[in-house]
Amino acid sequence: MLVNFVPKTEISVKENLQWLFILRNLMIGGESLLLLISIDILKIPLHEEPLWLTILAIGSVNLYTWMRLKTDVPVTEMEIFSQLVIDVLAIAALLYLTGGATNPFTWIFLLPVILTAVVLPHAYTWYMVILTTTLYTFLIPYHASLTTVEPHLMHMDMANMSSAMHKTQDQEFFNFHIFGMWFGFVCSAGLVAFFAVELSNTIKAGERTLADAREKALQDERIIALGTLAASAAHDMGTPLGTMAIIAHELKDDYCSEEHTDLHEKMHIMQDQINRCKQALSVMSATAGELRAESGHITVLTDYLDEVLSQWRSQQPGVKLNLQINPKAPLSESIIAELTLTHSLINILNNAAEVTPMDKGIDFIINPCTVDGFIGIRIRDYGPGMPDELLDKIGKTPINDSNQGLGVGLFLTYSTITRLGGSIDISNAPTGGACIDIILPLTTPT
């Protein structure tokens, strides 16, 4: 299965641009709503045409951003900063047309500063602080006047204005600022809560990733240690097995098969078991750490499963196997037939055979997976099941309990399947026995 690899940094930067696109949509909606409320409800005469043109310009930038997200071109940090600068200039234009620094919504300048601090390096944050501070300072003396919402000034040409008109004008200005301050608090509280939650989730996700990496590193160290011990054991046991094979062959030659039929049958079984041990040791002593493409080959799923079950039946000829195949299972797909995977499946079947009564046998069920590109395999025995205190430990560490058949074999099996991109889940069936659900990745021949 060929997968296009994309560096994690490029993915995160593109996600930041996607968040900026979403927040800009919210800003456009909020600005449009505020403009409609100010004009239609509060009856504040504003510069409508320039305001709507500014909002339309922001919408055009967001349309470009939406089209940009559809491409595969990597997003850079400078590109995100440039878009934030465009947002700041648009905010400054809106504030210029609505009273400048006297507008109670000038707090919105904090939003791009917060975004820059969260998604970009620290240097960009200081550039954004300088830009927003400069524009805020510019808006203090320079802005379009809104006479109906500004406090009255005692000029000579206002001498004939009645006291009631002064009070009405002051009240309108006060109400406008109260509404702006309330709206600003609500938006600020929401933004702070939003960014705090997202930042907390990001930190927790990073901690989980780090914990998983540490656990995997510890597991790899255990596997390396087990591999070293296995290679050493294979080297030490090679000579005794060779000696036993020679003696067994000589015993068969020393005793006539016609007179010692029972002895020859037992010696034949012994030779088969010795050859099996020698084959297993040769696999253990093989070069470790090979790549998947070097240690396996692509084959059709049905052929691979037939090969696995045939090898297992040669080892356990007297155990009954109940094979069940879901008609929807993608048996025509291909899989990488890796040697370690084969031994892992055989190891699970052997463990199940040790605890299952001869009359019931083992269930081997092949099911389709809910995710495309995977196959599900369930192996169930009818033994006593797994002890509850061991269920959480299985696969994470070797368990010293040979009575349960949960030594290093199942630990290595779990590690092998996980390394190949699959998963394994072990549970107890409600009616008794243990269920092992395996999900294996399929592949497409190249």
C-alpha positions as a printed NumPy array, in Angstrom:
array([[  0.   ,   0.   ,   0.   ],
       [  1.6  ,   3.216,  -1.129],
       [  1.043,   6.218,   1.118],
       [  2.075,   9.79 ,   0.339],
       [  4.19 ,  10.924,   3.262],
       [  3.617,  14.492,   4.41 ],
       [  5.848,  15.96 ,   7.124],
       [  4.059,  16.668,  10.387],
       [  5.137,  20.347,  10.354],
       [  3.49 ,  20.924,   6.986],
       [  0.275,  19.306,   8.215],
       [  0.177,  21.468,  11.368],
       [  0.824,  24.697,   9.415],
       [ -1.98 ,  23.85 ,   6.993],
       [ -4.284,  23.105,   9.929],
       [ -3.458,  26.573,  11.303],
       [ -4.502,  28.125,   7.998],
       [ -7.722,  26.118,   8.163],
       [ -8.414,  27.468,  11.658],
       [ -7.721,  30.999,  10.394],
       [-10.238,  30.422,   7.595],
       [-12.877,  29.325,  10.125],
       [-12.239,  32.237,  12.495],
       [-12.366,  34.717,   9.626],
       [-15.774,  33.336,   8.655],
       [-16.926,  33.939,  12.222],
       [-15.495,  37.468,  12.109],
       [-17.295,  38.24 ,   8.839],
       [-20.567,  36.945,  10.277],
       [-20.13 ,  38.913,  13.517],
       [-19.243,  42.142,  11.694],
       [-22.217,  41.817,   9.368],
       [-24.538,  41.169,  12.308],
       [-23.18 ,  44.162,  14.234],
       [-23.563,  46.413,  11.214],
       [-27.175,  45.371,  10.729],
       [-27.946,  45.88 ,  14.438],
       [-26.302,  49.309,  14.46 ],
       [-28.154,  50.501,  11.358],
       [-31.584,  48.858,  11.673],
       [-32.056,  48.598,  15.463],
       [-29.86 ,  51.243,  17.059],
       [-30.527,  53.654,  14.159],
       [-26.898,  54.787,  14.047],
       [-26.053,  56.501,  10.751],
       [-22.869,  54.847,   9.542],
       [-20.847,  54.915,   6.347],
       [-22.651,  51.895,   4.963],
       [-21.128,  51.549,   1.504],
       [-17.449,  51.644,   2.597],
       [-18.232,  49.279,   5.469],
       [-19.937,  46.71 ,   3.258],
       [-17.14 ,  47.   ,   0.693],
       [-14.581,  46.298,   3.423],
       [-16.511,  43.219,   4.574],
       [-16.78 ,  42.111,   0.935],
       [-13.003,  42.465,   0.584],
       [-12.465,  40.301,   3.678],
       [-14.839,  37.73 ,   2.192],
       [-12.821,  37.738,  -1.05 ],
       [ -9.638,  37.023,   0.907],
       [-11.381,  34.155,   2.67 ],
       [-12.6  ,  32.783,  -0.659],
       [ -8.997,  32.746,  -1.846],
       [ -8.004,  30.989,   1.409],
       [-10.673,  28.34 ,   0.836],
       [ -9.349,  27.716,  -2.697],
       [ -5.802,  27.691,  -1.325],
       [ -6.66 ,  24.93 ,   1.149],
       [ -7.793,  22.733,  -1.751],
       [ -4.289,  22.675,  -3.258],
       [ -1.337,  20.482,  -2.268],
       [  1.17 ,  23.342,  -2.188],
       [  2.77 ,  23.53 ,   1.284],
       [  1.615,  26.398,   3.5  ],
       [  4.38 ,  28.555,   4.985],
       [  4.459,  30.514,   8.231],
       [  5.018,  33.757,   6.295],
       [  1.83 ,  33.086,   4.335],
       [ -0.194,  32.754,   7.531],
       [  1.384,  35.924,   8.932],
       [  0.574,  37.79 ,   5.704],
       [ -3.057,  36.772,   5.959],
       [ -3.16 ,  37.911,   9.576],
       [ -1.725,  41.289,   8.489],
       [ -4.523,  41.58 ,   5.912],
       [ -7.034,  40.874,   8.686],
       [ -5.479,  43.581,  10.884],
       [ -5.653,  46.137,   8.041],
       [ -9.307,  45.211,   7.422],
       [-10.096,  45.625,  11.131],
       [ -8.357,  49.009,  11.098],
       [-10.428,  50.074,   8.093],
       [-13.666,  49.049,   9.822],
       [-12.689,  50.911,  12.99 ],
       [-11.66 ,  53.994,  10.992],
       [-15.148,  54.123,   9.458],
       [-16.878,  53.618,  12.834],
       [-15.233,  56.131,  15.13 ],
       [-11.628,  54.956,  15.354],
       [-10.286,  54.654,  18.908],
       [-13.632,  55.838,  20.319],
       [-15.251,  52.643,  19.044],
       [-15.75 ,  50.258,  21.986],
       [-14.822,  47.309,  19.766],
       [-11.159,  48.242,  19.449],
       [-10.401,  45.209,  21.656],
       [-10.671,  43.141,  18.483],
       [ -7.055,  44.098,  17.755],
       [ -6.14 ,  41.556,  20.451],
       [ -7.486,  38.664,  18.373],
       [ -4.748,  38.643,  15.683],
       [ -2.134,  39.12 ,  18.405],
       [ -3.444,  36.031,  20.233],
       [ -3.584,  34.017,  17.001],
       [ -0.032,  34.986,  16.071],
       [  1.255,  34.056,  19.526],
       [ -0.457,  30.655,  19.368],
       [  0.325,  29.462,  15.833],
       [  3.542,  31.283,  14.821],
       [  7.06 ,  31.709,  16.237],
       [  7.687,  34.442,  18.813],
       [  9.305,  36.849,  16.349],
       [  6.063,  37.157,  14.387],
       [  4.197,  37.963,  17.603],
       [  6.3  ,  41.061,  18.243],
       [  5.856,  42.189,  14.646],
       [  2.087,  41.854,  15.116],
       [  2.232,  43.816,  18.394],
       [  4.074,  46.661,  16.634],
       [  1.587,  46.666,  13.745],
       [ -1.572,  46.668,  15.897],
       [ -0.156,  49.278,  18.295],
       [  0.757,  51.548,  15.396],
       [ -2.685,  51.273,  13.827],
       [ -4.419,  51.779,  17.179],
       [ -2.352,  54.92 ,  17.759],
       [ -3.182,  56.169,  14.251],
       [ -6.906,  55.703,  14.881],
       [ -6.866,  58.035,  17.897],
       [ -6.547,  61.303,  15.903],
       [ -7.634,  60.031,  12.499],
       [-11.059,  58.479,  12.006],
       [-14.407,  59.185,  10.425],
       [-16.63 ,  61.14 ,  12.799],
       [-19.939,  59.802,  14.101],
       [-21.649,  62.918,  15.453],
       [-24.779,  61.192,  16.648],
       [-22.937,  58.857,  18.986],
       [-20.136,  61.132,  20.188],
       [-20.481,  63.149,  23.386],
       [-21.448,  66.728,  22.77 ],
       [-18.78 ,  69.401,  22.821],
       [-19.351,  72.874,  24.145],
       [-18.599,  74.901,  21.042],
       [-19.937,  78.273,  20.178],
       [-22.143,  76.962,  17.342],
       [-23.798,  74.565,  19.822],
       [-24.891,  77.312,  22.17 ],
       [-28.486,  77.183,  20.931],
       [-28.809,  73.428,  21.531],
       [-31.302,  72.672,  24.235],
       [-30.439,  70.847,  27.446],
       [-32.807,  68.007,  26.505],
       [-30.945,  67.393,  23.238],
       [-27.644,  67.291,  25.141],
       [-29.016,  64.674,  27.505],
       [-30.434,  62.599,  24.662],
       [-27.141,  62.668,  22.805],
       [-25.179,  61.718,  25.924],
       [-27.593,  58.891,  26.643],
       [-27.202,  57.493,  23.119],
       [-23.432,  57.62 ,  23.44 ],
       [-23.583,  55.936,  26.866],
       [-25.886,  53.175,  25.643],
       [-23.659,  52.517,  22.655],
       [-20.574,  52.18 ,  24.839],
       [-22.372,  49.97 ,  27.359],
       [-23.488,  47.656,  24.563],
       [-20.004,  47.638,  23.055],
       [-18.375,  46.893,  26.408],
       [-20.846,  44.059,  27.083],
       [-20.343,  42.564,  23.646],
       [-16.595,  42.926,  23.986],
       [-16.617,  41.074,  27.315],
       [-18.706,  38.239,  25.893],
       [-16.451,  37.844,  22.861],
       [-13.256,  38.158,  24.902],
       [-14.449,  35.561,  27.434],
       [-15.428,  33.204,  24.626],
       [-12.12 ,  33.619,  22.833],
       [-10.068,  33.147,  25.989],
       [-12.062,  30.02 ,  26.889],
       [-11.765,  28.687,  23.336],
       [ -8.01 ,  29.139,  23.104],
       [ -7.478,  27.878,  26.655],
       [ -9.417,  24.686,  25.91 ],
       [ -7.674,  24.145,  22.577],
       [ -4.269,  24.766,  24.119],
       [ -5.067,  22.361,  26.951],
       [ -6.192,  19.711,  24.463],
       [ -3.022,  20.21 ,  22.447],
       [ -0.842,  19.841,  25.544],
       [ -2.72 ,  16.711,  26.63 ],
       [ -2.441,  15.231,  23.135],
       [  1.285,  15.932,  23.159],
       [  1.639,  14.281,  26.556],
       [ -0.272,  11.228,  25.33 ],
       [  1.931,  11.015,  22.238],
       [  5.045,  11.32 ,  24.381],
       [  3.775,   8.644,  26.771],
       [  3.019,   6.311,  23.845],
       [  6.481,   6.944,  22.409],
       [  8.103,   6.161,  25.755],
       [  6.042,   3.   ,  26.124],
       [  6.951,   1.908,  22.604],
       [ 10.641,   2.61 ,  23.246],
       [ 10.478,   0.517,  26.414],
       [  8.717,  -2.247,  24.525],
       [ 11.347,  -2.124,  21.771],
       [ 14.081,  -2.437,  24.384],
       [ 12.394,  -5.542,  25.776],
       [ 12.034,  -7.002,  22.291],
       [ 15.713,  -6.352,  21.557],
       [ 16.656,  -8.033,  24.842],
       [ 14.452, -11.02 ,  24.047],
       [ 15.904, -11.215,  20.538],
       [ 19.425, -11.223,  21.931],
       [ 18.546, -13.99 ,  24.374],
       [ 16.807, -15.956,  21.616],
       [ 19.836, -15.721,  19.326],
       [ 22.107, -16.814,  22.168],
       [ 19.789, -19.721,  23.03 ],
       [ 19.635, -20.764,  19.373],
       [ 23.415, -20.85 ,  19.205],
       [ 23.735, -22.832,  22.452],
       [ 21.007, -25.345,  21.567],
       [ 22.189, -26.024,  18.044],
       [ 24.9  , -28.487,  19.057],
       [ 22.732, -30.59 ,  21.474],
       [ 19.985, -30.865,  18.869],
       [ 22.483, -31.947,  16.242],
       [ 23.825, -34.597,  18.593],
       [ 20.288, -35.82 ,  19.341],
       [ 19.513, -36.032,  15.615],
       [ 22.631, -38.17 ,  15.002],
       [ 21.838, -40.502,  17.914],
       [ 18.216, -40.885,  16.78 ],
       [ 19.379, -41.772,  13.279],
       [ 21.886, -44.306,  14.639],
       [ 19.26 , -45.916,  16.884],
       [ 16.989, -46.424,  13.906],
       [ 19.846, -48.112,  12.051],
       [ 20.822, -50.296,  15.043],
       [ 17.349, -51.775,  15.553],
       [ 15.507, -53.57 ,  12.802],
       [ 12.177, -52.034,  11.91 ],
       [ 10.469, -55.468,  11.585],
       [ 11.357, -56.466,  15.148],
       [ 11.075, -53.056,  16.818],
       [  8.139, -51.436,  15.052],
       [  7.008, -49.432,  18.069],
       [ 10.534, -48.134,  18.682],
       [ 10.88 , -47.013,  15.061],
       [  7.578, -45.136,  15.224],
       [  8.691, -43.326,  18.352],
       [ 12.1  , -42.556,  16.863],
       [ 10.385, -41.183,  13.752],
       [  8.292, -38.874,  15.938],
       [ 11.437, -37.818,  17.809],
       [ 13.228, -36.987,  14.552],
       [ 10.275, -34.913,  13.387],
       [ 10.272, -32.973,  16.647],
       [ 14.04 , -32.444,  16.47 ],
       [ 13.731, -31.148,  12.909],
       [ 10.946, -28.833,  14.038],
       [ 13.138, -27.467,  16.83 ],
       [ 16.058, -26.977,  14.449],
       [ 13.808, -25.115,  12.01 ],
       [ 12.527, -22.846,  14.784],
       [ 16.069, -22.149,  15.967],
       [ 17.165, -21.279,  12.455],
       [ 14.397, -18.668,  12.319],
       [ 15.37 , -17.308,  15.747],
       [ 18.997, -16.926,  14.721],
       [ 18.182, -15.224,  11.411],
       [ 19.096, -11.599,  10.921],
       [ 16.819,  -9.394,  13.045],
       [ 15.299,  -6.062,  12.1  ],
       [ 14.683,  -6.752,   8.419],
       [ 12.329,  -4.475,   6.534],
       [  8.871,  -5.713,   5.671],
       [  9.631,  -5.774,   1.94 ],
       [ 12.776,  -7.854,   2.555],
       [ 11.328, -10.293,   5.093],
       [  8.057, -11.029,   3.322],
       [  6.343, -11.109,  -0.046],
       [  2.975,  -9.953,  -1.353],
       [  0.479, -12.759,  -1.834],
       [ -3.275, -13.23 ,  -2.081],
       [ -4.982, -13.296,   1.298],
       [ -6.639, -16.696,   0.762],
       [ -3.323, -18.288,  -0.229],
       [ -1.572, -16.804,   2.789],
       [ -4.225, -17.978,   5.259],
       [ -4.194, -21.45 ,   3.678],
       [ -0.43 , -21.566,   4.157],
       [ -0.681, -20.476,   7.8  ],
       [ -3.379, -23.023,   8.611],
       [ -1.496, -25.785,   6.78 ],
       [  1.646, -25.129,   8.805],
       [ -0.364, -25.112,  12.006],
       [ -2.225, -28.374,  11.167],
       [  1.138, -30.08 ,  10.617],
       [  2.018, -29.178,  14.209],
       [ -1.398, -29.882,  15.738],
       [ -2.954, -32.611,  13.558],
       [ -5.401, -33.782,  16.214],
       [ -7.   , -30.411,  17.038],
       [-10.346, -29.557,  15.452],
       [-10.523, -26.21 ,  13.618],
       [-13.892, -24.541,  12.962],
       [-13.266, -22.276,   9.946],
       [-15.878, -19.577,   9.316],
       [-15.587, -17.106,   6.44 ],
       [-17.844, -14.078,   6.054],
       [-18.967, -13.824,   2.394],
       [-18.206, -10.087,   2.473],
       [-14.581, -10.585,   3.536],
       [-12.134,  -9.216,   0.92 ],
       [-10.361, -12.532,   0.353],
       [ -9.227, -11.522,  -3.124],
       [ -7.081,  -8.702,  -1.711],
       [ -3.356,  -9.084,  -1.071],
       [ -1.308,  -9.103,   2.111],
       [  2.392,  -9.06 ,   2.953],
       [  3.211, -12.626,   3.98 ],
       [  5.875, -11.857,   6.54 ],
       [  7.546, -14.716,   8.372],
       [  7.143, -13.13 ,  11.815],
       [  3.408, -12.619,  11.18 ],
       [  3.022, -16.264,  10.227],
       [  4.702, -17.378,  13.437],
       [  2.554, -14.95 ,  15.419],
       [ -0.697, -16.424,  14.077],
       [  0.563, -19.963,  14.63 ],
       [  1.574, -19.056,  18.171],
       [ -1.957, -17.813,  18.925],
       [ -3.456, -21.005,  17.466],
       [ -1.075, -23.151,  19.508],
       [ -1.994, -21.307,  22.707],
       [ -5.686, -21.832,  21.928],
       [ -5.108, -25.533,  21.167],
       [ -3.467, -26.107,  24.552],
       [ -6.555, -25.043,  26.523],
       [ -9.385, -26.171,  24.215],
       [-11.129, -29.549,  24.739],
       [-10.651, -31.938,  21.808],
       [-14.406, -32.224,  21.156],
       [-14.988, -28.47 ,  20.71 ],
       [-11.98 , -27.27 ,  18.747],
       [-10.928, -23.735,  17.854],
       [-12.963, -21.117,  15.981],
       [-11.087, -19.322,  13.188],
       [-13.349, -16.592,  11.817],
       [-12.53 , -14.263,   8.92 ],
       [-14.588, -11.056,   8.848],
       [-14.527,  -7.835,   6.812],
       [-13.245,  -4.775,   8.653],
       [-15.229,  -1.569,   9.042],
       [-12.184,   0.316,   7.692],
       [-11.208,  -0.262,   4.057],
       [ -7.817,  -1.826,   3.51 ],
       [ -7.951,  -4.147,   6.541],
       [ -9.11 ,  -7.688,   7.311],
       [-10.441,  -8.988,  10.608],
       [ -9.534, -12.383,  12.077],
       [-11.041, -13.808,  15.273],
       [ -9.523, -16.808,  17.018],
       [-11.571, -18.231,  19.862],
       [-10.836, -21.108,  22.183],
       [-13.154, -22.911,  24.642],
       [-10.816, -23.054,  27.587],
       [-11.046, -21.324,  30.98 ],
       [-10.406, -17.879,  29.504],
       [ -7.896, -15.23 ,  30.508],
       [ -7.563, -14.165,  34.155],
       [ -9.025, -10.701,  34.611],
       [ -5.887,  -9.428,  36.321],
       [ -3.819, -10.309,  33.241],
       [ -6.024,  -8.83 ,  30.512],
       [ -4.561,  -5.331,  30.874],
       [ -0.974,  -6.634,  30.897],
       [ -1.124,  -8.918,  27.889],
       [  0.93 ,  -7.582,  25.002],
       [  2.582,  -4.826,  27.022],
       [  5.05 ,  -6.971,  28.934],
       [  6.023, -10.648,  29.146],
       [  3.995, -12.461,  31.784],
       [  5.639, -15.147,  33.844],
       [  2.728, -17.557,  33.993],
       [  3.415, -20.653,  31.938],
       [  0.195, -22.306,  33.13 ],
       [ -1.762, -19.737,  31.144],
       [  0.477, -19.927,  28.081],
       [  1.19 , -16.185,  28.311],
       [  4.987, -16.056,  28.227],
       [  7.101, -14.107,  25.786],
       [  5.331, -15.684,  22.803],
       [  2.168, -13.608,  23.068],
       [  4.188, -10.502,  23.934],
       [  6.192, -10.863,  20.709],
       [  3.01 , -11.666,  18.784],
       [  1.374,  -8.477,  20.005],
       [  4.481,  -6.448,  19.106],
       [  4.73 ,  -7.994,  15.632],
       [  1.113,  -7.292,  14.68 ],
       [  1.337,  -3.74 ,  16.   ],
       [  4.576,  -3.124,  14.097],
       [  2.934,  -4.209,  10.844],
       [  0.186,  -1.603,  11.267],
       [ -2.473,  -3.911,  12.683],
       [ -4.049,  -4.311,  16.081],
       [ -4.889,  -7.138,  18.461],
       [ -7.523,  -7.203,  21.186],
       [ -7.874, -10.   ,  23.75 ],
       [-11.066, -10.542,  25.725],
       [-13.103, -13.278,  27.364],
       [-16.217, -14.582,  25.639],
       [-19.459, -14.378,  27.668],
       [-20.021, -18.146,  27.253],
       [-16.457, -19.048,  28.206],
       [-13.096, -19.12 ,  26.526],
       [-10.884, -16.37 ,  25.181],
       [-11.397, -14.311,  22.015],
       [ -8.486, -12.776,  20.151],
       [ -9.538, -10.216,  17.533],
       [ -6.826,  -9.354,  15.027],
       [ -6.943,  -6.608,  12.401],
       [ -4.317,  -6.831,   9.665],
       [ -3.562,  -4.313,   6.915],
       [ -4.031,  -5.362,   3.323],
       [ -1.935,  -4.088,   0.447],
       [ -2.225,  -3.388,  -3.242],
       [  0.282,  -5.092,  -5.531],
       [  2.593,  -2.669,  -7.328]])
